[in-house]
Amino acid sequence: MKNNSSPLDLNGTGYCASFNFRKTARAVTRLYDAALQETGIRSTQFAILIAVAKNQPVSIGALADVLVIDATTLTRSLRLLQKEGFLAISNRAAMRQRFLTVTAKGKHVLARSLPVWRKAQERFVATIGSKYWLDLRNELERLAQVVIDLERPQKEATALNSQ
C-alpha cells in the first residue's frame, strides 16, 4: 500500500457504509451482468422487469418505492425498456399516474433470462452458503429500511423548507 502524505485526515473512511455497499453492489452486478449477457439484458433491467412482473400493473412511483430508486432515475431506465418493447407505459391516469406492464416481448426476454439468472443465483448461494445468504438477505432488507427511515426526516424538512 502506498504511503499517503496528504494533510487530509482520512482515518476511518475505509469503513464508509456507502463506499462498501457500492463496491459490493458493483461486484455483484458484474457477476449477474456477465451471466445475463447472452439474453441481451443487464441485471438492472432484469430487476426492473421482475419487479414490474410481480406488481403489474404498477405505477412508476410505487415501483420506485419497491426498488428504492429515485423516480427520475427510474424513468430513464423505463424509457429504455419501453423502447426495446419490454414494457408498456400507460397514458396518465387518475392522479396523473402512469402504470407499467410487461409486454409479450418482455415476458419472452424474462423467460429466456430466468434460467440463466437461476444458474448464477445458485452458483452465488452455493459459494457463500444458503444459510449465510438468507441471513444476509434479511439483514440487507433490515438495513434498507433503517436507511429509508433515516432519510425520512431530511426529506420532510427539505419539503417544508421549499414551501
N, C-alpha and C positions, 0 to 999 in steps of 0.2 A: 504494500500500500504506500502511496506517495505521501510525503510529509507536506502538509498544507501550512504555509506560513501566513495565511490570511489573518488579518486582525479581527475577523468576524468570529463570534462565539457560536460555533456550530454544534456544540455539545448537545447530545440528546436528539438531534434531528433524524438520526437513523431509526428512531422509534416512532416517527410520524405515522399515524394511522393512515392518512391519505396516501402517502408515498408507498407504504407497504401493501395496502389494499389494491392500489392501482398497478403496482408491479405484479402482484399475483393475478389480478384480472387480465393483464396483458398476456401473461404466460398461458393462462387457461384459454383465453380467446385464441391464441395462436394454435394451441392443440386442437381445438374444435374447428377452427377455420381450415386447418390442414385436412382434417377428416372430411369436412363437408365440401372441399374444393371440387370434387368430381360431380357434385349435384348442382353447381352453379350459384349457390347462395353462401353467404357468410354466416357465422354463428350469431351475429347481431340480428340479421334478417330472420334467421331461423327462430330466434327467441321471440321476435315480434309476431311472426306468423303463428307460432304456438299460442302465444297469449291471446291473439285475436280469435283463433280457432276455439279456444277454451271458453271464451267470454262473448262470442258474437251473438247478435250484433252488439258492438261495444262503442261507446263514444270515445273520441280522442282523449278527452280529459280523464275518463275512467281508465283507459289503457295506460296513460301517463302515470297515473297513481299505481296501477298494478306493477309497472316496470320501474317505478321510482326514477322517472326521467322527466326533464323539462318538456312541456308540451310543444314548445317551438322547435327544439331539437328533434323530438319525435316526429313532428310534422314533416321535416325534411326527409327522414328515413321512410315515412309512409308514402310520400310522393314517389320515391324511387321504386318502392314495391308496387305502387299503383301503375307506374309507367311500365314495369315489367309484366303487368297483368295479373299479379298475385293477389292483390287486394282491390276491393271496391270501396269507394268512399262516397257516402250518400251526400245529397244536397243538404243544406242546413235545414234542420227540423225545428221542432219546438225548442225554445230557449237557445236558439242559434247553435245547437249541437250538430255535429256530423258523426255518422255512425259507420263503422268498419265491418266488413265481412270478407272472408277468404273466398276467392273466386275458384272456379273449377281448375284453372291453371295453377293457382296457389295450392289447392288440395293435391294436385299431381306432384308439384315440387316437394310438398311435405311428405307424400307417400314415398318418394324416392329418397328423401333425406332422413326420415325416421330410422330406417335400419342402419344407416351409416352413423347417425348420432348415437343410437343404442350401442353399437360396437365401441365407439370412442368412450361413451359413458361407462360401459362395463370395464374397459381397459383402465380407465382412470380410477374407478372404485376398487377394482382388484388390486391396483398398485398401492393405494393408500389404506385399504381395508374398509369393509362395509360399515362396521360399527363406527369407526372413526369418521367416515363420510357422513353418516346420519347425524352423529353428534355435532359435527362441524356445520352441517347444513342448518340444523336447528339453531345453533349459536349465531350463524350468519343472519338468519331471519330475525333473531332477537336483536342483534346489533343494528340491523337496518331500521328496526322500529325505534330503538334508542336514538339513533341519529335523526330520524324523522321528527321525533318528539323534541329533540334539542333545537332543530330548525324552526319549529312552530312559533315560539315566542319572537324570534327575529323576523320572520315573515309577517307576523301580525303587527309588530312595531313598525316595520317598513311601510305596510299598507296604511296604518294610521297616520304616519308622518307625511305620506304623499297626498292625503285628503285635504 
